[in-house]
Amino acid sequence: MAKFADGKIEAFAGPLELGASDNLEKVIIDFIAGAKHSLHIAVQELDSEAIAQAIIDAKWKGIEVMVFLEQAYLASEKIPKATPKNNETKVDAETRVQWNEYRRAKTEKTNRDIFMAMLRNAIDVKADYNPEIFHQKFIIRDYSGKSKVATSAVLTGSTNFTRTGTHKNYNHIVIFHDHRICRAYKAEFDEIKSGNFGALFLREQNIPQTYNLNGIPVRILFSPDDSPELEIIKQMLKCEKQLDFAIFTFSGSSGIDDAMMMLREARREVRGALDPGQGRQYWAATDWLHGKGIQVYFPKREPGFGKLHHKLMVIDQNIVVGGSFNYTAPANLYNDENIFVIGNPFDLTPKNGGPVDHQECGKIALFFRKVIDQIIENSELHSLA
């Protein structure tokens, strides 16, 4: 863990098992355990029994808990086949298949097991209403919008609340201790709760702002309302020397790849790491980037490695962009996503998010650049051969 802005911003990178600095499962559990009043949770996937237990424990302590999950991990795509076994009748086979997951002996919980456990413990848990991918990963703690509370905070990043996400995949988490950041995420959570995903009129009074956290400018944007891709490109155009990235999915349909190639044409140093499973797909931006002299790395498939799941960019010694947003057209146009932008190379006025503590912005950039460096050290350089 690293703290910045006098503790207003905390940054974490995992997993420990792959040489990163933090146990992300424990970070999430500790954050939940710190709740005094409420937890509003929006996450694509939850199969970590330890995290689920922390949520249930919070409910038993009298904490108000509301959870939204991606429905695709809760429902089967089709009705399974019921083939009779041994001396089973057709009815017996159908009953076994229909209730198999509930009745079978198992040591690990699934998304559906955890969903049902939360329902049994009177937690308000729902599947998302968005027909596209519900890709959020955030928790709002102790913020109702009515008053400031010392424990109010937001946890967000690239990490799903799963065993794989916290112990096998490269991921990051950032915690913001600021009621204004809480307000921005609460507006998004209320939109999710309303079932009107993507309706611009619901958020027209919540135009993305730049918040100053003890000298560090922070911007929060949501997809598709706020067109995060344009924001990321805008930040990229501030690059004067070096841009590093670590991205799970980076498609050629993204405008971000074009911006990277233009930066390289302008003699900026650009390099980064991609997930080997995603980065070698025919639609990936990998070859385009490589063809322009951009160094692209793939983590080695060593024991314990799952995926490179970051959605992370570091620009010079000034700016960090992270969150749930992959560099794809669906992420920008359809999916339910969030990004944060930390830092700024310019001296901003108080009205625009200043004044800027450039030294502190540089510390955050250095923390996340080291995260990317650590991945690249355990990677292989992409080659067209």
Secondary structure, 3 states (H helix, E strand, C coil): CEEECCCCEEEEEECHHHCCCCCHHHHHHHHHHCCCCEEEEEECCECCHHHHHHHHHHHHCCCEEEEEECHHHCCCCCCCCCCCCCCCCHHHHHHHHHHHHHHCCCCCCCHHHHHHHHHHCCCEEEECCCCCCECCEEEEECCCCCCCCCCCEEEEECCCECHHHHHCCEEEEEEECCHHHHHHHHHHHHHHHHCCCCCHHHHCCCCCCEEEECCEEEEEEEECCCCHHHHHHHHHCCCCCEEEEEECCEECCCHHHHHHHHHHHCCCEEEEEECHHHHCCCCECHHHHHHCCCEEEEECCCCCCCCECCEEEEECCCEEEEECCCECHHHHHCCEEEEEEECCCCCCCHHHCCCCCHHHHHHHHHHHHHHHHHHHHCEEECCCC
